[in-house]
C-alpha cells in the first residue's frame, strides 16, 4: 500500500500483491466451534492482528454459510483484513468478500483466472502448484506438511519436499497441515510465505 512509484509496470503488480500478504492465514472453523463461538474468536483474532481469513465450513447449510460469510466480512473490514470464500467466485462476490479460494478439484476445471480481486488455491503436488500459477492465482496453500488431526494417517510432504515445491513455485505458498503460530519462522526458512492454520488461528 506504500508503493508510490509511477508508472508501475504490469509485471510488478503480482509482486506488490505478494508483498502485501501477511505471514499468517486463518481458516474458519465454525463447523466444530459453532457459529457464535467462532465469531467471538474471530473478533479476538482480528484485534490480535489477523489480516487474512479463508471462510471454509462447507458443511454448514447454505443460508447459514452465506450469513456467516457476510458477518465475517463485516467484522473484518474495520481491521483491513481480507476474507476469501472457499467456493465459487459468485458466492465470494455476493457476500462482499475480497476473493475466492478454490480447492484443487474446482481449480482443475478452470483455464483462466476467476474474476475476483484475490484468488487462492489448495495444492498438494507440483502439478497443482503449476496449475495455480497458470490460472494466475495470487497464492497457494500447500498441504499437508506434517501429520494433522483432520486427516490422521494421511501421507505428508515433510519439510524437504515442501521446500523443493515452494522453491519451484512462481507464486507465494503457505504451508498447511500440522503447523502452529510458532512455526512461521521455520516455514519461511523453508521457502513458505507463511503458514495457514485451522484450529490454531482461533485459540
BAPAKOL-190755 format. One record per residue: residue in three letters; x, y, z of N, C-alpha, C, O in turn. Coordinates in pm, whole numbers, padded with zeros to 5 digits, always signed. Example, Ala and Ser with C-alpha at 12.3 -4.5 7.8 and 13.67 -1.06 7.14 Angstrom:
2
Ala+01319-00569+00780+01230-00450+00780+01320-00330+00780+01424-00332+00846Ser+01285-00225+00708+01367-00106+00714+01290+00003+00787+01341+00114+00804
END
This chain:
203
Unk+00081-00122+00000+00000+00000+00000+00084+00127+00000+00033+00236-00027Unk+00215+00114+00031+00301+00231+00039+00378+00258-00091+00459+00349-00097Unk+00351+00177-00193+00423+00196-00320+00377+00327-00385+00259+00349-00408Unk+00475+00414-00414+00443+00545-00472+00507+00565-00608+00494+00672-00668Unk+00577+00462-00659+00642+00473-00789+00538+00475-00899+00447+00392-00901Unk+00551+00569-00992+00462+00573-01109+00546+00604-01232+00640+00684-01223Unk+00514+00545-01346+00414+00438-01359+00468+00306-01304+00588+00278-01311Unk+00378+00224-01250+00413+00091-01202+00380-00008-01313+00264-00027-01347Unk+00481-00070-01369+00461-00157-01485+00383-00282-01445+00397-00330-01332Unk+00301-00337-01536+00213-00451-01504+00285-00571-01444+00229-00640-01359Unk+00408-00597-01486+00481-00713-01432+00505-00702-01282+00530-00802-01215Unk+00497-00581-01230+00521-00561-01087+00397-00584-01001+00408-00600-00879Unk+00278-00585-01063+00155-00595-00984+00152-00720-00897+00121-00710-00778Unk+00183-00841-00952+00179-00960-00865+00281-00954-00751+00256-01007-00643Unk+00394-00889-00775+00497-00879-00671+00447-00791-00558+00464-00824-00441Unk+00385-00679-00592+00332-00589-00490+00222-00660-00411+00216-00647-00288Unk+00135-00734-00478+00030-00809-00409+00091-00913-00315+00045-00929-00202Unk+00193-00982-00361+00257-01083-00278+00317-01020-00153+00308-01077-00044Unk+00377-00904-00168+00439-00837-00054+00335-00792+00049+00367-00773+00166Unk+00211-00774+00004+00107-00730+00097+00044-00846+00174-00037-00823+00264Unk+00080-00970+00140+00023-01086+00209+00089-01103+00347+00211-01095+00358Unk+00009-01125+00451+00066-01145+00585+00122-01286+00600+00092-01373+00518Unk+00201-01312+00704+00259-01445+00723+00164-01547+00783+00197-01666+00790Unk+00047-01503+00827-00047-01594+00892-00183-01587+00824-00236-01478+00801Unk-00240-01704+00793-00372-01714+00732-00459-01800+00822-00420-01911+00859Unk-00576-01750+00858-00668-01825+00943-00780-01887+00861-00847-01817+00785Unk-00802-02018+00878-00909-02089+00808-01024-02109+00906-01003-02163+01015Unk-01143-02067+00870-01257-02070+00962-01287-02211+01011-01260-02310+00942Unk-01343-02217+01131-01363-02344+01200-01499-02345+01270-01515-02403+01377Unk-01597-02279+01206-01728-02263+01269-01806-02394+01277-01891-02409+01364Unk-01778-02487+01188-01849-02615+01192-01829-02686+01325-01924-02742+01380Unk-01707-02683+01377-01677-02751+01503-01700-02662+01624-01748-02707+01727Unk-01665-02535+01611-01677-02444+01725-01820-02398+01748-01858-02367+01861Unk-01901-02395+01643-02030-02329+01647-02013-02186+01597-01910-02124+01620Unk-02114-02135+01529-02103-02004+01465-02077-01893+01566-01989-01810+01544Unk-02151-01890+01676-02134-01782+01774-01995-01784+01837-01932-01680+01854Unk-01948-01904+01872-01814-01915+01931-01708-01874+01831-01611-01805+01866Unk-01725-01917+01706-01628-01878+01604-01622-01727+01589-01513-01669+01584Unk-01738-01663+01581-01739-01517+01562-01674-01446+01680-01604-01346+01661Unk-01695-01496+01801-01630-01437+01918-01478-01451+01907-01404-01358+01938Unk-01432-01569+01863-01288-01590+01849-01232-01513+01730-01116-01471+01732Unk-01314-01493+01627-01273-01410+01515-01244-01268+01562-01144-01209+01523Unk-01332-01214+01646-01311-01079+01699-01177-01069+01772-01103-00973+01755Unk-01147-01170+01852-01020-01171+01926-00903-01177+01829-00805-01104+01844Unk-00912-01266+01729-00804-01282+01632-00781-01152+01553-00667-01115+01527Unk-00889-01086+01515-00875-00959+01443-00809-00853+01530-00722-00780+01483Unk-00850-00845+01655-00787-00750+01747-00639-00781+01767-00559-00691+01792Unk-00604-00910+01755-00465-00950+01773-00384-00944+01644-00268-00985+01642Unk-00446-00894+01536-00370-00868+01415-00388-00962+01298-00316-00949+01199Unk-00483-01057+01304-00506-01146+01190-00554-01063+01071-00647-00984+01084Unk-00490-01083+00956-00518-01000+00839-00569-01076+00718-00605-01015+00617Unk-00571-01210+00726-00613-01289+00610-00692-01409+00658-00644-01487+00741Unk-00814-01424+00604-00907-01528+00651-00963-01602+00531-01005-01541+00432Unk-00965-01734+00541-01038-01815+00443-01162-01870+00512-01152-01941+00612Unk-01278-01837+00459-01402-01890+00514-01430-02023+00446-01459-02028+00327Unk-01422-02131+00524-01437-02265+00470-01575-02320+00506-01673-02285+00441Unk-01585-02404+00608-01712-02452+00665-01813-02495+00559-01927-02446+00557Unk-01772-02585+00472-01855-02622+00358-01978-02705+00395-02072-02713+00316Unk-01979-02766+00514-02094-02850+00550-02206-02773+00618-02311-02831+00646Unk-02187-02645+00644-02295-02565+00701-02407-02551+00598-02381-02551+00478Unk-02533-02539+00643-02642-02510+00549-02610-02385+00468-02548-02292+00518Unk-02653-02385+00344-02616-02277+00252-02650-02139+00306-02569-02047+00297Unk-02772-02122+00362-02810-01990+00411-02727-01950+00532-02693-01833+00549Unk-02695-02048+00618-02611-02019+00735-02471-01979+00691-02411-01888+00748Unk-02420-02047+00590-02285-02017+00542-02278-01878+00478-02180-01805+00498Unk-02380-01842+00402-02382-01709+00342-02389-01602+00450-02318-01502+00443Unk-02475-01623+00550-02485-01527+00660-02353-01516+00735-02311-01406+00771Unk-02287-01630+00759-02158-01629+00828-02054-01555+00746-01974-01479+00801Unk-02054-01577+00616-01958-01509+00529-01976-01358+00535-01880-01283+00549Unk-02100-01314+00525-02127-01170+00528-02089-01108+00663-02037-00997+00668Unk-02115-01182+00771-02081-01131+00904-01929-01129+00924-01876-01038+00986Unk-01862-01229+00871-01715-01231+00880-01656-01113+00805-01565-01046+00855Unk-01707-01087+00685-01660-00972+00607-01687-00843+00682-01601-00755+00688Unk-01806-00831+00740-01842-00709+00813-01746-00683+00929-01704-00570+00952Unk-01713-00788+01002-01624-00772+01118-01478-00749+01075-01403-00683+01146Unk-01440-00804+00961-01301-00790+00916-01270-00653+00859-01157-00605+00870Unk-01371-00589+00798-01349-00463+00727-01281-00355+00813-01184-00294+00766Unk-01327-00328+00936-01263-00220+01012-01116-00244+01043-01043-00150+01074Unk-01072-00370+01035-00933-00404+01065-00848-00413+00938-00728-00438+00945Unk-00910-00391+00823-00837-00403+00698-00800-00546+00663-00713-00568+00580Unk-00867-00643+00726-00838-00784+00699-00911-00829+00573-01022-00783+00545Unk-00848-00919+00498-00908-00972+00377-00977-01105+00407-00930-01184+00488Unk-01091-01127+00338-01166-01252+00354-01183-01316+00217-01232-01253+00123Unk-01141-01442+00206-01161-01520+00084-01260-01632+00114-01252-01696+00219Unk-01352-01656+00023-01454-01759+00041-01412-01886-00031-01381-01883-00150Unk-01411-01996+00041-01382-02125-00020-01508-02172-00093-01605-02216-00030Unk-01506-02161-00224-01626-02193-00302-01619-02130-00439-01513-02128-00503Unk-01731-02077-00484-01739-02021-00619-01710-01871-00617-01733-01804-00516Unk-01660-01818-00730-01643-01673-00740-01775-01598-00719-01776-01489-00663Unk-01886-01657-00764-02016-01592-00749-02052-01577-00601-02103-01473-00560Unk-02024-01680-00522-02050-01672-00379-01962-01567-00314-02008-01492-00228Unk-01837-01561-00354-01746-01462-00298-01796-01321-00327-01797-01235-00239Unk-01836-01298-00450-01883-01163-00487-02013-01129-00416-02032-01014-00374Unk-02103-01225-00402-02234-01197-00342-02226-01168-00193-02315-01104-00137Unk-02120-01214-00129-02105-01191+00015-02013-01073+00045-01989-01041+00162Unk-01963-01009-00058-01877-00892-00038-01735-00926+00000-01660-00840+00047Unk-01696-01054-00020-01561-01097+00017-01458-01037-00078-01491-00985-00185Unk-01331-01047-00037-01222-00992-00117-01179-01085-00229-01110-01043-00323Unk-01219-01211-00220-01177-01304-00323-01228-01444-00297-01312-01467-00210Unk-01175-01538-00376-01222-01676-00372-01104-01769-00344-00992-01744-00389Unk-01131-01876-00270-01034-01983-00253-01089-02107-00321-01202-02148-00295Unk-01008-02167-00409-01050-02281-00487-00984-02409-00436-00863-02410-00413Unk-01062-02516-00418-00998-02643-00391-00941-02695-00523-00974-02643-00630Unk-00856-02797-00516-00785-02842-00636-00880-02896-00742-00854-02880-00861Unk-00990-02960-00699-01085-03013-00796-01155-02901-00873-01170-02909-00995Unk-01198-02797-00802-01264-02684-00869-01167-02612-00961-01203-02573-01072Unk-01044-02594-00914-00945-02522-00995-00909-02599-01121-00877-02539-01224Unk-00915-02732-01114-00879-02815-01230-00972-02792-01348-00937-02820-01462Unk-01093-02742-01320-01190-02717-01427-01167-02583-01496-01233-02552-01596Unk-01075-02503-01445-01055-02368-01496-00934-02359-01587-00834-02428-01567Unk-00944-02272-01686-00829-02242-01771-00788-02095-01758-00682-02054-01807Unk-00873-02016-01694-00845-01875-01676-00869-01835-01531-00937-01905-01456Unk-00813-01724-01493-00830-01671-01358-00975-01628-01337-01032-01561-01423Unk-01036-01664-01223-01170-01614-01192-01169-01462-01177-01066-01402-01147Unk-01284-01402-01200-01297-01257-01193-01315-01213-01048-01424-01175-01006Unk-01206-01219-00973-01205-01176-00833-01075-01101-00806-00974-01125-00872Unk-01078-01011-00709-00957-00935-00676-00847-01027-00625-00731-01011-00662Unk-00885-01123-00540-00788-01219-00486-00833-01360-00518-00950-01395-00505Unk-00737-01442-00561-00764-01582-00594-00656-01668-00529-00537-01645-00547Unk-00700-01768-00453-00608-01863-00390-00650-02004-00427-00763-02026-00471Unk-00558-02100-00409-00586-02238-00449-00521-02335-00353-00409-02313-00308Unk-00591-02443-00322-00535-02552-00243-00457-02645-00336-00506-02686-00441Unk-00334-02679-00295-00247-02764-00376-00183-02872-00289-00168-02857-00168Unk-00147-02984-00357-00085-03095-00284+00037-03150-00356+00105-03238-00302Unk+00067-03100-00475+00180-03152-00551+00225-03047-00654+00168-02939-00665Unk+00330-03084-00729+00388-02990-00825+00291-02955-00937+00286-02840-00980Unk+00213-03054-00984+00121-03028-01094+00015-02927-01053-00020-02838-01131Unk-00037-02940-00932-00140-02846-00887-00083-02707-00864-00149-02607-00892Unk+00040-02700-00814+00105-02569-00799+00126-02504-00935+00108-02383-00950Unk+00165-02582-01034+00184-02528-01169+00052-02478-01226+00048-02376-01294Unk-00057-02550-01198-00187-02506-01248-00231-02377-01177-00289-02289-01240Unk-00202-02367-01048-00234-02243-00975-00165-02124-01039-00224-02017-01056Unk-00039-02142-01075+00033-02035-01143-00024-02008-01281-00032-01892-01324Unk-00065-02114-01352-00116-02098-01488-00247-02019-01491-00271-01944-01585Unk-00331-02036-01388-00456-01960-01386-00439-01827-01313-00537-01756-01286Unk-00313-01794-01281-00275-01666-01221-00335-01646-01082-00378-01537-01047Unk-00337-01754-01004-00375-01739-00863-00272-01650-00793-00155-01646-00832Unk-00317-01579-00690-00227-01490-00618-00138-01565-00521-00025-01524-00495Unk-00189-01676-00466-00108-01759-00377-00172-01896-00366-00285-01918-00408Unk-00096-01989-00307-00143-02126-00292-00122-02174-00149-00032-02127-00079Unk-00207-02268-00107-00187-02340+00018-00139-02480-00018-00206-02551-00093Unk-00023-02519+00034+00036-02648+00002+00030-02738+00124+00081-02702+00230Unk-00033-02855+00110-00055-02941+00226-00060-03089+00185-00068-03122+00067Unk-00056-03179+00289-00024-03149+00429+00127-03154+00452+00195-03246+00406Unk+00177-03055+00523+00320-03052+00551+00356-03159+00654+00450-03237+00635Unk+00280-03162+00765+00304-03255+00875+00173-03329+00908+00068-03288+00858Unk+00177-03434+00988+00053-03503+01026-00047-03408+01091-00009-03316+01164Unk-00176-03431+01064-00282-03343+01114-00388-03421+01189-00403-03542+01171Unk-00461-03350+01275-00575-03410+01344-00690-03435+01247-00767-03529+01266Unk-00700-03352+01144-00810-03363+01049-00798-03488+00962-00899-03552+00929Unk-00674-03522+00923-00652-03639+00836-00544-03729+00896-00433-03737+00844Unk-00577-03797+01007-00477-03884+01070-00435-03999+00980-00519-04062+00916Unk-00306-04024+00975-00256-04133+00893-00233-04100+00747-00180-04182+00673Unk-00273-03981+00705-00254-03943+00565-00106-03918+00536-00030-03879+00624Unk-00067-03941+00412+00071-03914+00371+00099-03764+00381+00012-03682+00351Unk+00219-03729+00422+00256-03589+00437+00376-03556+00347+00449-03645+00304Unk+00394-03428+00320+00505-03384+00237+00637-03386+00312+00739-03429+00259Unk+00634-03338+00437+00758-03316+00509+00823-03188+00460+00790-03138+00353Unk+00915-03135+00539+00974-03005+00506+01063-03010+00382+01070-02913+00307Unk+01131-03122+00360+01221-03128+00245+01144-03118+00114+01180-03039+00026Unk+01038-03197+00100+00957-03191-00022+00885-03056-00033+00875-02999-00142Unk+00835-03007+00080+00768-02877+00078+00863-02770+00025+00826-02689-00060Unk+00986-02769+00076+01084-02667+00036+01110-02671-00114+01117-02567-00179Unk+01124-02792-00169+01151-02805-00312+01033-02754-00394+01053-02684-00494Unk+00912-02787-00353+00794-02742-00426+00776-02591-00416+00745-02525-00515Unk+00796-02536-00297+00782-02392-00278+00886-02316-00359+00856-02210-00415Unk+01007-02369-00365+01114-02302-00439+01084-02296-00588+01124-02202-00657Unk+01014-02396-00637+00983-02402-00780+00857-02324-00818+00828-02307-00936Unk+00784-02276-00718+00657-02207-00745+00680-02059-00773+00750-01993-00696Unk+00623-02006-00880+00636-01862-00908+00539-01776-00827+00546-01653-00834Unk+00449-01840-00751+00356-01763-00667+00382-01798-00521+00435-01905-00492Unk+00344-01711-00427+00365-01738-00284+00292-01865-00240+00183-01896-00288Unk+00354-01937-00147+00299-02063-00097+00291-02058+00054+00389-02026+00121Unk+00174-02091+00108+00157-02106+00252+00163-02255+00287+00106-02338+00217Unk+00232-02287+00395+00231-02424+00445+00106-02449+00527+00063-02363+00605Unk+00046-02567+00509-00075-02603+00582-00065-02749+00625-00018-02834+00550Unk-00108-02776+00748-00113-02912+00796-00014-02939+00907+00106-02948+00884Unk-00066-02952+01030+00019-02984+01143+00107-02871+01191+00203-02894+01265Unk+00076-02748+01151+00160-02633+01187+00091-02546+01292-00030-02556+01314Unk+00171-02462+01357+00122-02372+01461+00181-02233+01439+00267-02214+01353Unk+00134-02138+01517+00184-02000+01504+00336-01994+01516+00402-01920+01443Unk+00389-02072+01608+00534-02066+01631+00615-02126+01517+00738-02122+01520Unk+00547-02181+01416+00618-02239+01302+00637-02141+01187+00692-02179+01083Unk+00593-02017+01203+00603-01920+01093+00748-01902+01049+00778-01909+00930Unk+00838-01880+01145+00979-01857+01110+01038-01981+01043+01112-01968+00945Unk+01007-02100+01094+01057-02223+01034+01004-02238+00891+01079-02271+00800Unk+00873-02214+00874+00814-02227+00741+00878-02130+00643+00905-02167+00528Unk+00902-02010+00686+00961-01910+00596+01105-01948+00562+01152-01922+00451Unk+01175-02009+00657+01312-02053+00629+01312-02168+00528+01415-02195+00465Unk+01197-02234+00512+01184-02343+00416+01119-02299+00285+01081-02383+00204Unk+01105-02169+00266+01055-02117+00140+00909-02079+00138+00858-02033+00035Unk+00838-02097+00250+00697-02059+00256+00684-01908+00272+00773-01842+00325Unk+00572-01856+00226+00539-01716+00257+00493-01706+00401+00514-01604+00467Unk+00429-01812+00450+00378-01814+00587+00307-01946+00612+00328-02043+00541Unk+00223-01948+00715+00150-02069+00749+00000-02041+00753-00043-01931+00787Unk-00076-02143+00718-00223-02138+00726-00265-02229+00841-00218-02342+00852Unk-00354-02179+00926-00396-02252+01045-00546-02270+01047-00621-02178+01013Unk-00590-02388+01087-00733-02414+01107-00767-02391+01255-00818-02284+01290Unk-00739-02487+01340-00768-02470+01483-00680-02362+01547-00727-02282+01628Unk-00554-02362+01510-00457-02274+01576-00482-02126+01558-00431-02045+01635Unk-00561-02088+01457-00588-01946+01435-00689-01891+01534-00702-01769+01548Unk-00761-01979+01601-00873-01934+01683-00858-01969+01831-00956-01968+01906Unk-00735-02001+01871-00711-02031+02012-00627-01923+02075-00596-01931+02194
END
